[in-house]
Amino acid sequence: MRDKNGETRRERNEAFELDSPEAEVPESGYALWDWFWDLRTAQAPGFSGPSPISNLEMLAWVQLTGNLLRREEIAVLKAMDASYCQAVEAEAEAIREREAG
């Protein structure tokens, strides 16, 4: 997410020589990680941040890709999406605070 200056958190961290954490994905989670980002990049942005991936969007993705999801994988993808939406909202709030001050 970019602030009003077009700068992302990672770019801002680099400018101040701060580390940006990298996601640590276990090898057994690579497929879910890839599927999550495939689903997420197809998601249209909301007016006030990312919209959660709906069941219908997930169903359409399954039909389009031919990937088969088990119930447990759907639950993991939904949890990943909820965490993503929360993180983006927290970043948006930090940008608003930085720009207000």
C-alpha positions in Angstrom: 0.0 0.0 0.0 1.4 3.4 -1.0 1.0 6.6 1.0 0.3 10.0 -0.5 4.0 10.3 -1.6 3.7 7.0 -3.4 5.9 5.2 -0.9 5.3 1.7 0.4 6.2 0.6 4.0 9.1 -1.5 2.6 10.5 1.5 0.7 10.1 3.7 3.8 11.9 1.1 5.9 14.7 0.8 3.4 15.1 4.6 3.4 15.6 4.5 7.2 17.8 1.4 7.0 15.1 -0.7 8.8 14.5 -4.4 8.1 11.2 -5.4 6.5 10.1 -8.8 7.7 9.8 -11.6 5.1 7.1 -14.2 5.4 8.3 -17.5 6.6 6.3 -20.1 4.7 7.0 -23.8 5.5 7.6 -26.0 2.5 4.3 -27.8 3.2 2.5 -24.5 2.8 3.9 -23.3 -0.5 0.8 -24.4 -2.5 -1.6 -22.6 -0.1 0.6 -19.5 -0.2 0.6 -19.4 -4.0 -3.1 -20.1 -4.1 -3.8 -17.3 -1.6 -1.9 -14.7 -3.7 -3.5 -16.0 -6.9 -6.9 -15.4 -5.3 -5.9 -12.1 -3.7 -4.5 -10.6 -7.0 -7.8 -11.4 -8.7 -9.7 -9.5 -6.0 -10.9 -6.0 -6.9 -9.8 -3.4 -4.3 -12.5 -2.0 -2.0 -13.1 1.7 -1.4 -11.8 1.5 2.2 -9.2 -1.3 1.9 -9.3 -4.9 0.7 -12.5 -6.8 0.7 -12.4 -10.3 2.1 -12.5 -13.0 -0.5 -16.0 -14.3 -0.7 -17.1 -17.9 -1.0 -18.4 -17.2 -4.5 -15.1 -15.8 -5.6 -13.3 -18.8 -4.2 -15.8 -21.1 -6.0 -15.2 -19.2 -9.3 -11.4 -19.5 -8.7 -11.7 -23.3 -8.2 -13.8 -23.6 -11.3 -11.4 -21.5 -13.4 -8.1 -23.0 -12.2 -9.2 -26.6 -11.7 -7.6 -26.6 -8.3 -9.4 -28.8 -5.8 -9.7 -27.5 -2.2 -10.4 -29.5 0.9 -12.5 -28.0 3.7 -9.3 -27.5 5.8 -7.6 -25.6 3.0 -10.5 -23.3 2.6 -10.4 -22.6 6.3 -6.7 -21.8 6.1 -7.2 -19.6 3.0 -10.0 -17.7 4.8 -7.7 -17.2 7.9 -4.9 -16.0 5.7 -7.2 -13.5 4.0 -8.6 -12.2 7.3 -5.0 -11.6 8.5 -4.1 -9.9 5.2 -7.1 -7.6 5.5 -6.3 -6.7 9.1 -2.6 -6.0 8.2 -3.6 -3.8 5.3 -6.1 -1.9 7.4 -3.4 -1.4 10.1 -1.0 -0.1 7.5 -3.6 2.3 6.1 -4.2 3.6 9.7 -0.5 4.1 10.2 -0.3 6.1 6.9 -3.3 8.2 7.9 -1.7 9.0 11.3 1.7 9.8 9.7 0.1 12.1 7.1 -2.1 13.8 9.8 0.9 14.5 12.0 
